[in-house]
Structures are given as structure tokens and as C-alpha cells.
Amino acid sequence: MPSDDVKPETLFTCTRCGDCCRGYGGTYVDAVDIAAIAAFIRTEPSVVVERYCRRSGGKHLLAQREDGYCVFWDESCTIHPVKPRMCRRWPFIESVVAEPQNWLIMAGLCPGMRTDIPLPRVRDCIVAVLTAEGQRGMP
């Protein structure tokens, strides 16, 4: 399979299983994410921070319930139309660019990720996705 045939949709198809919505240390959210969530649930950003976030390393994370799931998970993502950038990116994340073997580790927990594509091609595809995101000026 030539490198340019590897597209994001070739590597990953979300099954909406919710496995990425639990554990993993949490989901970082920035001011843009918080504002979008606040508008979607019809409240103020300060309320989102107070009720649905915690701090880690000086940054806001979406809180997790006792069972490890995100506070916005209820058999599906209740904020899916405005889910944070970190969630929208999954599994096309920087840690795979830094260490392609992370793709296989993540795929062990995510049924939507393919593992039969050579890791250098996976890495190249993720670099392209992240570069395009930056060119579009996404938050």
C-alpha cells in the first residue's frame, strides 16, 4: 500500500465504544473547548470549570467519574457535537509521532484502530493530519 493511500479513515473508524472516554489520565480542555461546552449545555464557562473540570499541571481536565469515565459519558458522549480538541484528534496524537509504537499500545484498547499498516506509514499519516489541523488554524 503506497504511503499516500494511508488516510485517516483507513487507519481508524470510531466504533463509539467509549473506551477512549475512560482512564488515560483525563482530557485536557482549553478556553475554546470550555466555551463551546458551556454554550452547548447552556451555562457559563465558569460553571463548566467549577462543576466538570479539575486541575492538573496548571491546566483544566474534564473530570472523571468514579468508574473512570468522563463526566460527559452516558452510554455515548453527551457533548459529542462540541467535544474537546483532544477528543476530536483521537487517535491522531503527537505521542504516536514521537513514538510510533504507541499506536499499537493504544490499539490494544481501541477496537477502531488498525494494526496491520506499517508504523512508519501510520506516523506519516498522523503527521499529515496534525499539519493540516495547524494550517486550518484549529484551536
Secondary structure, DSSP 8 states (H G I E B T S, - for coil): --GGG--HHHHB------GGGBSTT-EEE-HHHHHHHHHHTTS-HHHHHHHHEEEETTEEEE-B-TTSBBTTBSSSBTTGGG--HHHHHTT--HHHHH-THHHHHHHTT-TTB--SS-HHHHHHHHHHHHHHHHHHT--
